[in-house]
Amino acid sequence: GVFMYNHLQQKVRNAEALAQKYKQQQEALSAQLQVVYEHRSRLERSLQKERGEHKKTKEDFLVYKLEAQEALNKEKQDSMNRYGALSSQHKILKNQHEDVKKQLLDLQLQHNSLKLEHRKALETHSQKYAQLQQEKDSEVTNLQDTVFKLREESKLLRKAHQEVHSQLLNAQAQMEEFRQLKEALQKMPSFK
């Protein structure tokens, strides 16, 4: 009986030690589980915060994208309007250039014609003057009157020739201005 009692008592002590060991292990596991739960809770909160920030960032990006698209469309429209205005201006300047070119050609023809007339008139006057010089002494007075008239006519022709020459120079200067303006327009990137 004593032996059996001692044996049972030993078994009870062993069982109590084992139970104590299991209890300590359970407490350690509970503490670890608590740490894991807390860590998980922190991670979930952090994930929730990240999701919120991601959502806000996505919304901000969409707003920025929309604003950028609107700005791009506006810039594109402005560029098209500027291009249209420059095209119209170019057409007007081109037409004006053609008109000035035509005027210049007309003035050159007129200038050449007046030059020829002037030369012919000078030749005619010279011939008349030579002929009148050979006439009788009694016609000297009439000759002087005729020469005076011829000189006046020559002055008028010279004056007309000078005016046409001035118009020609002005037209050439205007044509040079249009040429420079045309080159400046062609150099503009938006015009290209």
C-alpha positions as CSV (number, residue, x, y, z in Angstrom):
1,G,0.0,0.0,0.0
2,V,2.8,2.4,0.9
3,F,4.6,1.6,-2.3
4,M,1.4,2.1,-4.3
5,Y,0.8,5.4,-2.4
6,N,4.3,6.6,-3.1
7,H,3.9,5.5,-6.7
8,L,0.6,7.4,-7.1
9,Q,2.0,10.4,-5.3
10,Q,5.0,10.4,-7.8
11,K,2.5,10.2,-10.7
12,V,0.5,13.1,-9.2
13,R,3.6,15.2,-8.9
14,N,4.7,14.4,-12.4
15,A,1.2,15.2,-13.6
16,E,1.2,18.5,-11.7
17,A,4.7,19.4,-13.1
18,L,3.5,18.5,-16.6
19,A,0.3,20.6,-16.1
20,Q,2.4,23.5,-14.8
21,K,4.7,23.2,-17.9
22,Y,1.6,23.1,-20.2
23,K,0.1,26.1,-18.4
24,Q,3.4,28.1,-18.8
25,Q,3.5,27.1,-22.5
26,Q,-0.2,28.1,-22.9
27,E,0.5,31.5,-21.2
28,A,3.6,32.0,-23.5
29,L,1.5,31.1,-26.5
30,S,-1.3,33.4,-25.3
31,A,1.2,36.3,-24.9
32,Q,2.6,35.5,-28.4
33,L,-0.9,35.3,-29.8
34,Q,-1.8,38.7,-28.2
35,V,1.4,40.2,-29.8
36,V,0.3,38.7,-33.2
37,Y,-3.2,40.1,-32.8
38,E,-1.9,43.5,-31.9
39,H,0.5,43.4,-34.8
40,R,-2.3,42.3,-37.1
41,S,-4.5,45.1,-35.9
42,R,-1.7,47.6,-36.5
43,L,-1.2,46.2,-40.0
44,E,-5.0,46.4,-40.7
45,R,-5.1,50.0,-39.6
46,S,-1.9,50.8,-41.6
47,L,-3.5,49.0,-44.6
48,Q,-6.7,51.0,-44.2
49,K,-4.8,54.2,-44.0
50,E,-2.8,53.3,-47.1
51,R,-6.0,52.5,-49.0
52,G,-7.4,55.8,-48.0
53,E,-4.3,57.6,-49.2
54,H,-4.2,55.6,-52.3
55,K,-7.9,56.5,-53.0
56,K,-7.1,60.2,-52.4
57,T,-4.0,60.0,-54.6
58,K,-6.0,58.3,-57.3
59,E,-8.7,61.0,-57.1
60,D,-6.1,63.8,-57.2
61,F,-4.5,62.2,-60.2
62,L,-7.8,62.0,-62.0
63,V,-8.5,65.7,-61.2
64,Y,-5.0,66.6,-62.4
65,K,-5.4,64.5,-65.5
66,L,-8.7,66.2,-66.3
67,E,-7.3,69.7,-65.7
68,A,-4.2,68.9,-67.8
69,Q,-6.4,67.6,-70.7
70,E,-8.6,70.7,-70.5
71,A,-5.5,72.9,-70.5
72,L,-4.1,70.9,-73.5
73,N,-7.3,71.3,-75.4
74,K,-7.4,75.0,-74.7
75,E,-3.8,75.4,-75.8
76,K,-4.6,73.4,-78.9
77,Q,-7.6,75.6,-79.7
78,D,-5.6,78.8,-79.1
79,S,-2.9,77.5,-81.4
80,M,-5.4,76.7,-84.1
81,N,-7.0,80.1,-83.8
82,R,-3.6,81.8,-84.0
83,Y,-2.7,79.7,-87.0
84,G,-6.0,80.6,-88.7
85,A,-5.4,84.3,-88.0
86,L,-1.8,84.1,-89.3
87,S,-3.0,82.2,-92.4
88,S,-5.6,84.9,-93.1
89,Q,-3.0,87.6,-92.6
90,H,-0.6,85.8,-94.9
91,K,-3.3,85.6,-97.6
92,I,-4.0,89.3,-97.3
93,L,-0.3,90.1,-97.4
94,K,0.2,87.8,-100.4
95,N,-2.6,89.5,-102.3
96,Q,-1.2,93.0,-101.3
97,H,2.2,91.8,-102.5
98,E,0.8,90.7,-105.8
99,D,-1.0,94.1,-106.2
100,V,2.2,96.0,-105.4
101,K,4.1,93.8,-107.8
102,K,1.5,94.6,-110.5
103,Q,1.7,98.3,-109.7
104,L,5.5,98.2,-109.9
105,L,5.3,96.6,-113.3
106,D,2.8,99.2,-114.5
107,L,5.0,102.0,-113.2
108,Q,8.1,100.5,-114.8
109,L,6.2,100.3,-118.1
110,Q,4.9,103.9,-117.7
111,H,8.5,105.0,-116.7
112,N,9.9,103.4,-119.8
113,S,7.2,104.9,-122.0
114,L,7.8,108.4,-120.6
115,K,11.5,108.0,-121.0
116,L,11.0,107.1,-124.6
117,E,8.7,110.0,-125.2
118,H,11.2,112.3,-123.4
119,R,14.0,111.1,-125.7
120,K,11.8,111.5,-128.8
121,A,10.7,114.9,-127.7
122,L,14.3,116.0,-127.1
123,E,15.3,114.7,-130.5
124,T,12.3,116.5,-132.1
125,H,13.2,119.7,-130.3
126,S,16.8,119.5,-131.3
127,Q,15.8,119.0,-134.9
128,K,13.3,121.9,-134.8
129,Y,15.9,124.1,-133.1
130,A,18.5,123.3,-135.7
131,Q,16.0,124.0,-138.5
132,L,14.9,127.3,-136.9
133,Q,18.6,128.4,-136.5
134,Q,18.9,128.1,-140.3
135,E,15.9,130.3,-141.0
136,K,16.1,134.0,-141.9
137,D,17.2,136.7,-139.5
138,S,13.7,138.2,-139.7
139,E,12.2,135.2,-138.0
140,V,14.6,135.3,-135.0
141,T,11.9,136.7,-132.6
142,N,9.5,134.0,-133.6
143,L,12.2,131.4,-133.2
144,Q,13.0,132.6,-129.6
145,D,9.4,132.3,-128.6
146,T,9.2,128.8,-130.0
147,V,12.4,127.7,-128.2
148,F,11.1,129.1,-125.0
149,K,7.9,127.1,-125.3
150,L,9.8,124.0,-126.2
151,R,12.0,124.4,-123.1
152,E,8.9,124.8,-120.9
153,E,7.5,121.6,-122.4
154,S,10.8,119.8,-121.8
155,K,10.7,120.9,-118.1
156,L,7.2,119.5,-117.7
157,L,8.4,116.2,-119.3
158,R,11.3,116.1,-116.9
159,K,9.1,116.8,-114.0
160,A,6.7,114.0,-115.0
161,H,9.7,111.7,-115.5
162,Q,11.0,112.6,-112.0
163,E,7.5,112.0,-110.4
164,V,7.3,108.6,-112.1
165,H,10.8,107.8,-110.9
166,S,9.9,108.7,-107.3
167,Q,6.8,106.5,-107.5
168,L,8.9,103.7,-108.8
169,L,11.4,104.0,-105.9
170,N,8.5,104.1,-103.4
171,A,7.0,101.0,-104.9
172,Q,10.3,99.2,-104.7
173,A,10.7,100.1,-101.0
174,Q,7.2,98.9,-100.3
175,M,7.9,95.7,-102.1
176,E,11.0,95.2,-100.0
177,E,9.0,95.7,-96.8
178,F,6.4,93.1,-97.9
179,R,9.3,90.7,-98.8
180,Q,10.8,91.2,-95.3
181,L,7.4,90.7,-93.6
182,K,6.8,87.6,-95.7
183,E,10.2,86.2,-94.6
184,A,9.4,87.0,-90.9
185,L,6.1,85.2,-91.2
186,Q,7.7,82.2,-92.8
187,K,10.2,82.0,-89.9
188,M,7.6,81.8,-87.2
189,P,7.2,78.2,-85.9
190,S,3.4,78.5,-85.4
191,F,3.0,79.6,-88.9
192,K,4.8,76.6,-90.3
